Amino acid sequence: MLTNGPDADASARLSAQAQYAASALVLFLTLLGSHLATPLYPLWQVEFGLSTSAITLIFACYPLGVTAGLLFGGRLGDQLGRKPLILAGILVTALSSLTYLAATGMAYLVAARLLNGIAIGLMSGPAVAAIVELHPRGDRSEASRIGAIATLASPAVGLLVATLVVHFGSSHDTVVMLPFLLQLCGLAAALGLFLAYRETILPGSRRGFRQTSFAPQGLRVPAEIRSGFVFASVTGALSWANTGLWLALGPALVFDVLGATNKLLGGLTVVAFLTTAGVVQLFTKGMPYRRAIMIGMVLVPPSLLLIVATLMWKSAAGLIAGAVMAGAAQGLSWMGCSELVNRITPSEIRASVLSGLYISGYFGAAVPIVVTGVIADRLGLLPAIVILSIGFSVLAVYLAVRNRSFSRAEERAALAGSAAA
């Protein structure tokens, strides 16, 4: 049983394993709402008479909110402790759900989407840092994998629930209210679990409010880990760019290929992508992070080629294979990037550096939506996807080569260390 360490309070009566599991479940339950509203926007568009540009603006509020939260969450999590920021994330997510439930127009949807993004941004870095620091055996590799799985699998579960509610819901009120009522129940459970694990920052290392700097976090990292962080950030941005492409175009591809307007099929395509990204990590336990990054980058070009083939030849098989391959690429590369950053970052700045990694990821996720829209308006959807695919493929090849050179350098350093010992 855990009886000492930072803040050895009532939660310390729980085993180390139970506290570790509780910290992971808190992140999972809070992230369930990340894409909960996505299948509901067509309904709100009709109900509130919103234009397509208005819906696009609402979508854009989420990455803006996440980025704003990340600029403050990581740095504050390193100063005040992990748990105050995790608690803020839970409470702001609940406020977002309540705002959705009260929605009577676009202003409510904008506010709810922003609040949801801010909540996720505030807690992502501190929550993943807490999971890593609560691992019973101090295994950063396994803890990083759990954090990465929660980050991908939880939004997939939330999106699946919302998609099923939209498809099978008996009335408009049920469809637009039930997902958020379920989210509030999940957040109540997350709050209970939050109380069950300890703070991981030593009391002497935490600051009071008067000594805390509330300035937004810069993207500065120590020189000794800068090259590794930059590599992980660019790789993570590319992996999330691939994700953003599927989140934005998945339902549209189903309609284009299968000629179906069934919202269930469109939503399930995106769920399949996110689920693959999460599941692949469960079956690669123990895989070295450099190998995970390498395989992820190698899978990016063919997955993009399948999207192009799907658009050109209307291939349902290509659509399915592309979703699975792109999901595997995302899951492996993001898992590897997360572990890399967790390994090289000192604990006293871990939440800040992790938040910087997440900023890169969410920036990458927003790029395809914006770039594809701009190019498609001028040249059409297929040329836009081709141009984007070429650019992403070239970057993936470059990162795979760089990853191999880093891997060789680490192997040489390990051999030199063994010889010296």
Secondary structure, DSSP 8 states (H G I E B T S, - for coil): ----STT-SGGGGS-HHHHHHHHHHHHHHHHTTTTTTGGGHHHHHHHHT--HHHHHHHHHHHHHHHHHHHHHHHHHHHHH-HHHHHHHHHHHHHHHHHHHHT--SHHHHHHHHHHHHHHHHHHHHHHHHHHHHH-TT--HHHHHHHHHHHHHHHHHHHHHHHHHHHHH-SSHHHHHHHHHHHHHHHHHHHHHHHTTS---S-GGG---GGG---S-------HHHHHHHHHHHHHHHHHHHHHHHHHHHHHHHHHHHH----HHHHHHHHHHHHHHHHHHHHTTTT--HHHHHHHHHHHHHHHHHHHHHHHHH--HHHHHHHHHHHHHHHHHHHHHHHHHHHHHS-GGGHHHHHHHHHHHHHHHHHHHHHHHHHHHHHH-HHHHHHHHHHHHHHHHHHHHHHHHHHHHHHHHHHHHHHHH-
